[in-house]
Amino acid sequence: MSDTILKATNISKIYGSHRALNKVSLKIKRGMIYGLIGANGAGKSTFMRTVMGLISTDEGALELFGQSGVKELQQARRKMGQSIETPALYPNLSARENLQVQAANGGVSEREINYLLQLMNLSDTGKKKAKNFSLGMRQRLAIASTLITNPEFLILDEPTNGLDPSGIVEMRSIIQRLVTERGITVLLSSHLLDELSQVATHYGILHDGELISEFSKEELAGKTRQYMELETADVQQAIVVLDQLNVKDYEVINGTEIYIYEQLDNVADINHALVLANVKVSRIGTTRQKLEDYFLQLTGGGEHA
Ligand SMILES: Nc1ncnc2c1ncn2[C@@H]1O[C@H](COP(=O)(O)OP(=O)(O)OP(=O)(O)O)[C@@H](O)[C@H]1O
């Protein structure tokens, strides 16, 4: 059994003169939850479509479950589920009836349908018709129907998109259960790093069709730096004091704020030195860089990129 579920090597997709994907290489191993993060138009859906074989690639090679021939890839895709092009939900049927219809050809038991309804928090929707579902419920039902074929590898395109904060939390915990209870490997996308920060084990940042950065959950925690935030109307004098204290790793964010990346245990001493030098400090304390700021920094969209 291959440990590598997906290996993409230099995948490109070209529309006219536009490279929607430019030499994207990445590897997803069994058990990973891989979050593909990118702004609208970055190429997330295009990449997912090439993996599913819904569109062809112009350059590069794909390997799924260790297989790479055209026929072998088609066979490997039978072990996959996706929410990029989900089977249409039947608006006049309930959640259970929708799954029963999807299951009709596959010999899927009522017990399995019960499990999927429960897994997706849809058990108590009773006779309610899909057309009356909230966006979150519809999204969960769509995922449930992709699980009918018992996939080993699931591709979810923006599963948290449009959900309210509690819907996002619910979706994350469902995805985690898929991995722990069913051993499914997941590739999912979002335009917000923060939305996947609690769920993905690995991340790839897609920007203008290029994979510009990859990191693990642990690396992400390390990369979003902790820093000391200092607010004062007297930035010039504050910098003189910082220099005297041998603080070198800092940046002036705007006319009144300084971010200091070292001596984080010395907040009190730094504050004391500033006060002694007659620098009026309106705020000082440590904080952690926000994930979206980190994302903007990577993609060149931040003010201090
Ligand atoms: N069929 C197509 N023909 C021409 N251009 C396309 C086609 N499909 C996608 N594109 C272009 O390729 C780029 C990547 O699109 P893609 O849908 O993969 O982005 P995305 O990261 O999924 O963004 P979104 O979140 O908006 O779906 C965009 O510039 C898009 O306009």
PDBQT file of the ligand as one rigid body, heavy atoms in Angstrom, charges set to zero:
ROOT
HETATM    1  N1  LIG A 401     -12.213  27.311 -17.975  1.00  0.00    +0.000 N 
HETATM    2  C1  LIG A 401     -11.440  28.378 -17.825  1.00  0.00    +0.000 A 
HETATM    3  N2  LIG A 401     -11.118  29.165 -18.869  1.00  0.00    +0.000 NA
HETATM    4  C2  LIG A 401     -10.318  30.252 -18.728  1.00  0.00    +0.000 A 
HETATM    5  N3  LIG A 401      -9.762  30.625 -17.548  1.00  0.00    +0.000 NA
HETATM    6  C3  LIG A 401     -10.038  29.880 -16.475  1.00  0.00    +0.000 A 
HETATM    7  C4  LIG A 401     -10.890  28.726 -16.539  1.00  0.00    +0.000 A 
HETATM    8  N4  LIG A 401     -10.981  28.181 -15.304  1.00  0.00    +0.000 NA
HETATM    9  C5  LIG A 401     -10.226  28.968 -14.488  1.00  0.00    +0.000 A 
HETATM   10  N5  LIG A 401      -9.684  29.978 -15.182  1.00  0.00    +0.000 N 
HETATM   11  C6  LIG A 401      -8.775  31.015 -14.642  1.00  0.00    +0.000 C 
HETATM   12  O1  LIG A 401      -7.732  30.377 -13.950  1.00  0.00    +0.000 OA
HETATM   13  C7  LIG A 401      -7.399  31.076 -12.752  1.00  0.00    +0.000 C 
HETATM   14  C8  LIG A 401      -7.520  30.163 -11.566  1.00  0.00    +0.000 C 
HETATM   15  O2  LIG A 401      -8.902  29.874 -11.331  1.00  0.00    +0.000 OA
HETATM   16  P1  LIG A 401      -9.402  28.931 -10.154  1.00  0.00    +0.000 P 
HETATM   17  O3  LIG A 401     -10.885  28.801 -10.269  1.00  0.00    +0.000 OA
HETATM   18  O4  LIG A 401      -8.602  27.684 -10.139  1.00  0.00    +0.000 OA
HETATM   19  O5  LIG A 401      -9.009  29.792  -8.886  1.00  0.00    +0.000 OA
HETATM   20  P2  LIG A 401      -9.370  29.516  -7.374  1.00  0.00    +0.000 P 
HETATM   21  O6  LIG A 401      -8.100  29.675  -6.610  1.00  0.00    +0.000 OA
HETATM   22  O7  LIG A 401     -10.094  28.254  -7.222  1.00  0.00    +0.000 OA
HETATM   23  O8  LIG A 401     -10.273  30.748  -7.042  1.00  0.00    +0.000 OA
HETATM   24  P3  LIG A 401     -11.813  30.795  -6.589  1.00  0.00    +0.000 P 
HETATM   25  O9  LIG A 401     -11.735  30.763  -5.112  1.00  0.00    +0.000 OA
HETATM   26  O10 LIG A 401     -12.246  32.123  -7.122  1.00  0.00    +0.000 OA
HETATM   27  O11 LIG A 401     -12.507  29.644  -7.223  1.00  0.00    +0.000 OA
HETATM   28  C9  LIG A 401      -8.323  32.281 -12.718  1.00  0.00    +0.000 C 
HETATM   29  O12 LIG A 401      -7.627  33.385 -13.258  1.00  0.00    +0.000 OA
HETATM   30  C10 LIG A 401      -9.474  31.886 -13.599  1.00  0.00    +0.000 C 
HETATM   31  O13 LIG A 401     -10.072  33.017 -14.204  1.00  0.00    +0.000 OA
ENDROOT
TORSDOF 0
